[in-house]
Amino acid sequence: MKTAADMVKVCETISNQLEILGVNDIRNVQTAIIDEQKELILITNILLHIRKVL
């Protein structure tokens, strides 16, 4: 992963896999990457029905 757009793909993949497992009506998927050394948190939240990244 090199860009923020890569995290959107990760969220979409999580959603697709959950649907394969029978989890339906997923509204959004959120990921968080925590870098304690840099005191940084990267959060990606994708609203699946409208494909909008927050």
C-alpha positions, -999 to +999 in steps of 0.1 A: +000+000+000+014+033-011-015+057-012-048+065+006-066+051-024-051+017-016-069+018+018-102+022-001-095-010-019-088-027+014-122-015+027-140-027-004-122-061-001-133-064+035-169-057+025-168-082-004-155-109+019-181-102+046-208-105+019-194-139+008-196-150+044-233-140+045-231-106+062-255-084+042-265-048+043-231-035+053-234+003+055-197+012+059-163-003+065-136+015+086-100+007+090-074+023+113-036+021+111-019+032+143+018+042+142+027+047+179+063+059+171+049+088+150+019+092+172-003+090+141-036+073+133-048+069+098-085+061+095-102+052+063-140+050+063-159+041+032-197+044+028-204+014+006-238+024-009-225+057-023-188+048-024-178+080-007-146+081+013-146+102+045 
